């Protein structure tokens, strides 16, 4: 018989939508971790005034020419930012593709979560603001 993991972590749904009772919907466990990843990766460093080191440099490189040095640098920054700001996550692999025509980066992060045995994947994209 499979054991169901009860609610361990919860967070507000990043879309800030209401549930059926009219309160802000929350996400739990794995979805809570995914929301945390979204917040970390889509926040500029320096954007949060009380936590200026929070976030990643991902949005800053959308318009940059991406070569192997930039890939290595950004991958390390993403891994470090995630593991500093969310201690539930252990990053296994970071990969991303830059599309200069649309000023966007597609990102995939493979990671494990404390208390879970499987590897999860976060897939997201960042679009540059011109």
ABEGO torsion letter per residue (X at the ends): XBBBBBBABBBBBAAGBBBAAGBBBBBBEAAAAAAAAAAAAABBBGABAABAABEBAAAAAAABBBBAAAAAAAAAAAAAAAAAABAABBBABBBBBBBAAAGBBBBBBBBBBBGBABBBBBBBBBBBBX
